[in-house]
Amino acid sequence: MALLEINKDTCRKCGICAGVCPAGIIVYRENKYPRPVPGADSFCLRCGHCVAACPTGSFIHAEVPLEQCLLIDPALQVSFEQCAQLVRSRRSIRFYRDKEVPREDIARIIDVARYAPTGHNSQEVQWTVFENRDEIREFTRIGVAWMRDMMEKHRHMDLIFGPVVESIESGHDIFLRDAPAVVVVHAEQGNPIAAIDCTIALSYFDLAASSLGLGCCWAGFFQTAAASFPPMIEAVALPEGRQVYGSLMVGYPKYGYKRTPVRRPASIDWRS
């Protein structure tokens, strides 16, 4: 079977498949059937735009089966106001209820977040979820060691890490906030686009989590340590050649929010 084929019995010759193809490998002439260019297999991104946009389901992609492409339900389309409230009401949750997060709920959120765009449709983002409270507490202990190491090497870091270490050692974990779960995204070490791809995927996760009553907080300290501090790298134990590019604390919020705080107006430089 060829990578790209057209069902000529149902194709309307509309050319939409060619219009949406980001790689430009589909040729269309008015009133003619669209066709792939020579060598299309080598340049195809496997993004599925052609299959997703075809109004009659006539475009056949061997690696993007039509039957596996979910139909978009117009009834579930959110309004701008609903989308705006979702984004505006998102808060960084730093205090969690003492309640475990069901694994199936995290899996459902990741199943949505995996649709986040990636450069060249590489889909290289992978996920690791830490649920063991003792292991998460160990990350905090190693995090303190990392911060002490940073303060010894860079004296100016005392201003940043000194209060954090003091707080943790007094019994208030502000490294991972006693979160019941920590979600990590990782990709190939040294991949120039991995950081952006992982950040986008984690942002999808962050927004989707609220639909299941969960809250998140970006774990910047942990992420930095997990990418650079050997004892933390060893503790996280990713497969060889992988690097942490983002992490979120996840749990049920201890407190709720009734309003969205004020933010500075957007700074926009219009060019025309």
C-alpha positions in Angstrom: 0.0 0.0 0.0 1.3 3.5 -0.9 1.7 6.0 1.9 -0.7 8.5 0.3 -3.8 7.5 -1.7 -7.1 9.1 -2.9 -10.4 7.4 -2.8 -11.6 8.6 -6.2 -15.1 7.2 -5.6 -15.7 9.8 -2.9 -13.2 12.6 -3.6 -14.8 15.9 -4.5 -11.7 17.3 -6.1 -11.9 20.3 -3.7 -8.1 20.5 -3.1 -8.4 21.0 0.7 -5.8 18.3 1.4 -3.3 20.1 -0.8 -4.1 23.4 0.8 -3.5 22.3 4.4 -0.4 20.2 3.7 2.5 21.9 5.7 5.1 20.1 3.6 3.6 21.0 0.3 3.8 17.4 -1.0 0.2 17.2 -2.5 -0.4 18.6 -6.0 -3.9 19.9 -6.9 -5.2 21.3 -10.1 -8.8 22.5 -10.4 -11.2 19.7 -11.3 -8.4 17.1 -11.0 -7.8 14.5 -8.3 -5.0 15.6 -5.9 -1.9 13.5 -6.0 1.4 13.3 -4.0 4.5 14.7 -5.6 7.3 12.3 -6.4 9.3 11.4 -3.3 6.4 12.5 -1.1 7.1 9.6 1.3 10.4 11.1 2.3 9.1 14.6 3.0 5.8 13.7 4.7 5.6 14.9 8.3 2.9 12.3 9.2 1.0 15.1 10.8 -2.4 13.9 9.4 -3.6 17.4 8.3 -4.7 15.9 5.0 -6.8 13.2 6.6 -8.2 15.5 9.2 -9.3 18.2 6.7 -10.8 16.1 4.0 -14.6 16.7 4.2 -15.5 13.3 2.7 -12.8 11.1 4.3 -11.4 10.4 0.9 -7.7 10.9 1.7 -6.0 7.7 2.8 -2.7 7.9 4.7 -1.1 4.5 5.5 0.3 5.8 8.8 -2.6 8.0 9.9 -5.6 5.6 9.7 -8.9 7.5 9.1 -10.7 5.2 11.6 -8.3 6.3 14.4 -8.8 10.0 13.7 -11.4 11.3 16.2 -14.3 13.2 14.7 -14.6 16.8 16.0 -18.0 17.2 17.8 -19.3 20.7 17.1 -21.5 20.4 20.2 -18.3 20.4 22.4 -16.9 23.6 20.8 -16.1 26.0 23.6 -17.0 29.7 23.3 -14.3 32.4 23.6 -15.7 33.3 27.0 -15.4 29.7 28.2 -11.9 29.5 26.9 -11.0 32.8 28.4 -12.2 31.8 31.8 -10.3 28.5 31.7 -7.1 30.4 31.0 -7.7 33.3 33.3 -8.8 31.2 36.2 -5.8 28.9 36.1 -3.7 29.3 39.3 -0.4 27.9 40.5 -1.5 25.5 43.2 1.1 25.3 46.1 -1.1 23.8 48.8 -2.7 20.4 48.3 -5.2 18.2 50.1 -3.8 15.0 51.6 -5.5 12.9 48.9 -3.9 10.7 46.3 -4.5 11.4 42.6 -5.9 8.5 40.7 -3.5 7.1 38.2 -6.3 6.8 35.6 -7.0 10.6 35.9 -3.4 11.5 35.2 -3.4 9.1 32.3 -6.5 10.7 30.9 -4.9 14.2 31.1 -1.7 12.9 29.4 -3.8 11.3 26.7 -5.1 14.9 25.9 -1.7 16.6 26.3 -0.1 14.3 23.8 -1.9 16.2 21.1 0.2 19.3 21.8 2.1 20.4 18.7 5.8 19.4 18.3 8.4 20.7 16.0 8.3 18.8 12.7 5.7 16.6 14.2 8.4 14.7 16.0 6.2 13.7 18.9 9.3 13.1 20.9 7.9 14.1 24.3 7.8 11.3 26.9 6.2 11.3 30.4 7.3 10.0 33.8 4.9 10.3 36.7 6.1 10.0 40.3 3.4 8.9 42.8 5.4 7.6 45.7 5.4 10.2 48.5 8.6 8.9 50.0 10.4 9.2 46.6 9.0 12.7 46.2 10.3 13.6 49.7 13.7 12.2 48.7 13.7 14.6 45.7 13.2 17.4 48.2 16.1 16.2 50.3 18.4 16.0 47.2 17.0 19.4 46.2 18.4 20.9 49.4 21.8 19.4 48.7 21.6 20.9 45.2 20.8 24.4 46.5 23.6 24.2 49.1 26.0 23.2 46.3 24.8 26.1 44.2 25.3 28.5 47.1 28.8 27.3 47.7 29.7 27.7 44.0 27.9 31.0 43.5 27.7 33.2 46.6 25.0 35.4 45.1 22.6 32.4 45.1 22.3 32.8 48.9 19.6 35.4 48.3 17.5 32.9 46.3 18.2 29.6 47.9 19.0 30.6 51.5 15.4 31.2 52.5 14.2 28.2 50.6 16.6 25.9 52.4 15.7 27.4 55.8 12.0 27.0 55.1 12.4 23.3 54.1 14.6 22.5 57.1 12.0 24.1 59.4 9.4 21.7 58.1 7.8 23.6 55.1 8.5 21.9 51.8 8.5 24.7 49.3 10.6 22.6 46.8 7.8 20.2 45.8 5.1 21.4 48.2 4.2 18.0 49.6 2.5 17.3 46.3 1.0 13.9 45.9 2.3 13.5 42.4 5.0 15.0 40.2 4.7 14.8 36.4 7.9 15.1 34.3 8.3 15.5 30.6 11.6 14.5 29.0 13.1 14.1 25.6 16.4 13.3 23.9 19.3 15.2 25.5 20.7 17.9 23.4 17.6 18.1 21.1 17.4 21.8 20.1 13.6 21.9 20.0 12.9 19.6 23.0 12.6 22.3 25.6 9.8 24.1 23.6 8.0 20.9 22.7 8.0 19.7 26.3 6.9 23.1 27.6 3.9 23.2 25.2 2.9 19.6 26.2 3.1 20.4 29.9 1.1 23.6 29.4 -1.7 21.4 27.8 -1.5 19.1 30.8 -1.7 22.1 33.2 -4.9 23.5 31.6 -6.6 20.1 31.1 -6.0 19.1 34.8 -8.5 21.6 36.1 -11.3 19.8 34.3 -10.8 16.9 36.7 -10.6 19.1 39.8 -6.8 19.0 39.9 -4.3 21.9 40.3 -0.7 22.2 39.2 2.4 24.2 39.9 5.5 24.3 37.7 8.4 22.8 39.6 11.2 25.0 38.4 13.7 24.2 41.1 13.2 20.4 40.6 13.4 20.7 36.9 16.7 22.6 37.0 18.2 20.1 39.5 16.9 17.1 37.5 18.7 18.4 34.4 22.0 19.3 36.0 22.7 17.9 39.5 24.1 14.4 39.2 22.5 13.0 42.4 19.1 14.2 41.2 19.7 12.9 37.7 20.4 9.5 39.3 17.4 9.6 41.5 15.0 10.5 38.7 16.6 7.7 36.7 15.4 8.4 33.2 16.6 6.2 30.4 20.1 6.9 29.1 20.3 9.9 26.8 17.1 11.5 28.1 16.8 14.8 29.9 14.1 16.5 32.0 12.7 19.5 30.2 9.7 20.3 32.4 7.9 19.2 35.6 4.6 19.9 37.4 3.4 19.3 40.9 -0.1 17.8 40.7 -2.8 17.4 43.3 -6.2 18.4 44.6 -6.1 22.1 45.6 -6.5 22.7 49.4 -8.0 26.1 48.7 -10.4 27.4 46.0 -10.5 30.6 44.1 -13.5 32.8 43.4 -11.9 35.6 41.3 -9.1 36.1 38.9 -6.3 38.5 40.1 -5.5 41.6 38.2 -2.8 41.4 35.6 -0.9 44.2 33.8 -2.3 45.1 30.4 -0.6 43.3 27.5 2.2 45.1 25.8 1.5 44.9 22.1 3.6 46.4 19.3 1.3 46.4 16.2 3.2 46.3 12.9 1.3 47.1 9.7 
